């Protein structure tokens, strides 16, 4: 990969394959802003996950001789993209990391002086055609305009071509002072098959007849028909004349290449890319003052379209679709066979389903004659099927308190999460969030919010008066805690209503603060209720090893926050794709930008960012080899960095659990924690995080729930088991050495906090089973 400091390009000893792997294309958004870089292989792959490749900067040189003839070249048969086609004099790419620099900023383009592109043109004219740089003057290049086009190489590779071009092409004219035959050229045989000087009439005769020259590049067909034929050829006296007549520096002309794109699902490369640029051009021309907004929206749509080609494949392969993210994000589940091969998990799942009391899950909430309490109990089971039983098993003295607390926060979260109900009226949404604790929570007769959220969450909001009435019946200590946390959380959510979160939180401090606002505060609230109801001592209000800026005094409630942040960070890691598609992502920019090659969090969804992970979505071995070649594991590097960050919270979470004395409260707190460590391990070094939502086996979840009944030592052994697995994989996971070490250190800290199991703990169940078998044999 090229260095940003700049290196002098050389073709010495390099093959076409070397150029594709080592040359770094300049990646762009639809407004021609530079957003990153990647190698030519990755930029030109038209495959599932990036059906139109990656938009990058290019240039096309039209070299005219003294008499006005244009030099054409036929691309060599060795070229990977569009071999053997006839095209303009030279067409290639300015590169990232070159000296002199070939990266131009918008100001240079708008002034008609994209000097970086000029340098790239001189470099490639020398490489491809053997034209010496001494025979060219950088100041004689006339930049005319830009063309945005996309075309799969169906001519060479057929309708399912894995290669194509998606470029914003800088069009350059150069007028020689000599006849073409006097120009010293030595075409490189791996780059150029043939050359020919043509007049205007000759060019269009050859293009129309397609006998002598049957194959033409799609970009040159656009250039010739849209520009050369109508205006340019008559303005070739010199650079000044070309610029005066033809300059159009501010415009990006957009054209589809229909012969190279999909029609009725056929063609358009491996990802069956469809036309879109003609429509985009119409939108821009119809509303030129909104061009920036239109192009930003179109680029975002392009990123989501790339993701949809991947998720549709995974959805067809058996993954269910997760709600949210417009229903487009699949959930990656384990196979039934994989589950059935784990009998202990199957037994745990059957126990929870048919005999929950044997697992310690007794319902201390049901059976009330109060209509509002019954509504809360019923709604709890609907909006939290997995967590309802854990709340219901709490002691009767605080069970309803926690149920109400959960429903209040779920209602608040529904208001925050609905991105359409308040669209265009975000101020009202912000006001609702800030006032929720002081209005709706305290006034059961207030006009409900109607139409916000989906399904049962919408029903909860529309009948929230019932929750408010039950809230009013709680002890003052619980009411004070619930109202305080609701107010703080509502304010925190309101702060993010208009925040730009499409690309994540700004840095790790903002990441931690967000997690505190949505989960750390929950930990504080639960702690307050447990202590206020006298089920737990004030020792759980203490600070831990980690110090948080949002905790008052001597890190007051630090342990509770660490516990909450561990859960939230695990959820954020797991929900990467869903959050990105929803336009509200939380991975910190200060972390992910260290790994991404473009300035967009969606970079990690592309197969080129995860080792060509979608090779399994492509039918032929040849196409699979193309997808994997040139790809990196940068998505997994970032993922594993964030996993390490979350793992560092575990010792504090375990310390909090160790201070709990009421068994039901302990289970209530321990179950989400063991689920989190299992989910985090499932996400660790897992490409499927970037193609859907990763889930642990249902049997694993059942076993974890059942095991918490055995107490803290068993919970510690659960964490120890996962820490050992993480430690074992830390040195081989796809991450830089410092991240591998961070994972190993975090796993070591967990092992230090969890005692090694005794022989009885390790082999007890096996000994019991063998003893039973022995007794049966002796009796018979």
Secondary structure, DSSP 8 states (H G I E B T S, - for coil): ---TT-B----TT--HHHHHHH-EEEEE-TT--EEEEEEHHHHTB-BTTBTT---EEEEEEEEE-TTS-EEEEEE-TT-SSSTT-EESSEEE--BTTBSS-----HHHHHTT--HHHHHHHHHHHHHHH---GGG--GGG-EEEEEEEEEEE-HHHH-TT-SBEEEEEEEEEEEE-SS-GGGS-----TTTEEEEEEE-HHHHHHHHHH-SSS--B-HHHHHHIIIIITTTGGGG-S-HHHHHHHH--TT-EEEEE-GGGS-BTTB-STTTT----HHHHHHHHHHTGGGHHHHHHHHHHHHHHHHHHHHHHHHHHTT-EEESSGGGTEEEE---HHHHHT-HHHHHHHHHHHH-GGGGT---SS-----HHHHHHHHHHHHH-TTTHHHHHTS-HHHHHHHHHHHHHHHHHHHHHH-SSTTTT-HHHHHHHHHHTTTTTTT-TTS----S-SSHHHHHHHHTHHHHHHHHHTS-HHHHHHHHHHHHHHHHHHHHTSSS--TT--SSHHHHHHHHIIIIIHHHHHHHHHHHHTTSS-GGGGS--SS--TTS-TTTTTHHHHHHHHHHHHHHHHHTHHHHHHHT---S-HHHHTTT-SBSSGGGGGSGGGTTSGGGGG-SSHHHHHHHHTT---HHHHHHHHHHHHHHTTHHHHHHHHHT---HHHHHHHHHHHHHHHHHHHHHTT-GGGGTSEE---HHHHHHHHHHGGG-HHHHHHHHHHHHHHHHHHHTTSSS-HHHHHHHHHHHHHHHHHS----HHHHHHHHHHHHHHHHHHHHH-
